[in-house]
Amino acid sequence: MDTLLSRRSFIYNSALVGLGSLLGGPLLTPAAGVGEGLDLAAATGKDYFKSTLAAVDQLGGMGRFVPRGARVGLLINDPFRHPGTHVNPEVALAVVKMCYDAGAKGIQALKDEPRGYWQRTPLAKRYADELKGLTPCSGRYVQVGIRRAVSLKQAEVIRELMEVDILINVSISKDHAGCNYSGILKNVMGAATYSTCRYFHYGKGGWNEDIEFLSQCVADVNLLRKPALCICDSTECVVTNGPYGPGKIVKPQKVVAGADPVAVDAYGTGLIGLAADQIDMIGKSAALGLGEMNLRKLRISEINV
């Protein structure tokens, strides 16, 4: 990975200068030049809440992605319980806080979180007011056609996916029995109905028997709505028996942020011992123009928090 990131040195050093005040409080001040032309940011540390703040800060802050008064749709990969299979609630909570700090009018959950999800972090009490402001998933789904799709010509998705002003996709890097990798691109299936997701997996055979078809469907559904921001929790990840777990866990302790879902996934694969060109859905998504999978073409900032 170091070879791929050799061009980040100036950004990286500038970022470290600005981190001096990070541990003194929850508000971050971007270092000079940070965010300008930057494609991805990865923050490493044991405090996942602060790492999330720092990663977005490197990109210029949440205000770059969430205009004041915007209605934000939040799609979090949170349904599973085993360690390394769901977004750490501290990562998701940091995103909620930043959205409100940026002046979001409201935050719409695009799927129901499992009971007790937020309570898995003690920070839930500190930010109880922010969590109360979240609008629960409506449960209203609509059938939509997908232009330029190769295999998935239509999908049934949560209505607000198409209605919110801003979409933020918050996922986790992990193993997947079908696609080999689950991250930002795969997480969009969380906004679809069970019948649509079943079609992904059963389209041309038994469950996960046609990986090429599944991968193309994942790429196709991402044509519906490109996120304004992607946050990938690569702090603790299962690398076997995904997506449900339990499985072997690695701990890169990184939070990755960027506007390009393909690039974020391409970076995330390397954190769990894979490569982007091994993951068919990443290549197919790049072929549809959804983003850049060649990390050598990107400006990436890596910081320690």
C-alpha positions, 0 to 999 in steps of 0.5 A: 500500500505504501507504494500506492500512496507515495504521492501523499507526502505533502498532504500527509505532513500538512495534516499532521501539523493540524492534528495538534488540537485534535485530542483537545476537543471534538471540533477539528480545524483543517490543516492548510491545503487539506481537502483541496484535490484530495480523493481519499482520507484514512485515519488510524487510531483506537478512538474510532469516533475521533478517527471518523472526525479526522478522516472527514476533516482531511477532506475539508470537513462535513460542510463540503458535503452537506449544505446547511439546511440539507436533508441527509439520508444515512445508510448504515451497514448495521444489521449483524451482531458479531464483532467485525460484521457491522459498522461500529456505532462510534463511527456512525455516531460521529457521522451523525454529529458532523451532519448536524454540526454542518447544519443539516435540517434532518437525518433520515435513516434509510434502514432500521438499525437493530435494537440496541445498536447505538447503546453499544457505545457509551457515547450514545448518552452524550449524543442522545439529543442528536440520536433523537433527531434521527428520522426512523426508516419509513418502510415505504418502498418504490419500484424504480428503473435503472438506466444503463444497467446491465443485469438489474433493470429495475429495483425496489428500494426505500423511497427516501433513497431517491428523495433526500438531498444528500446520501451518505453511505456508511459501511464496513470492510469485511469478507463476503461469501458471494462477492468476496468483499463487502463495503460501500458498493455492496451496502446499497443493497441495504436500501432494497427490499428482500425480494430485490436482494434475493434476485441479486443472489438467485438471479441465474442459479442457486444462492451465490452460485453466479458471482458475476451476475451478483457483482453486476447487480451490485454495480447496477444498483449503485447507478441509482444514486451516487453518495455525496460521501462514503465512510468505510469502517475498517477498524475491526473486520471479519476476513472469514465467514462474512458477511454474518460471522463469527469469523477471523478478525483483523484490526486495521483500526482505520476509518476511510472517507471519500466521495468515490465509492469505487475508490473507497472500496478499492482502498478497503480491500487492501486493508483485509488482505485482498486487491481491488482487481480480485473483486468483480463488483469493483471492476464492474462498477468502475466500468459503469463510470461509478468511480476510480479503482486505480489507487495510483491515480488518486491523492490519498491522505493517511494520518494517525489520530 
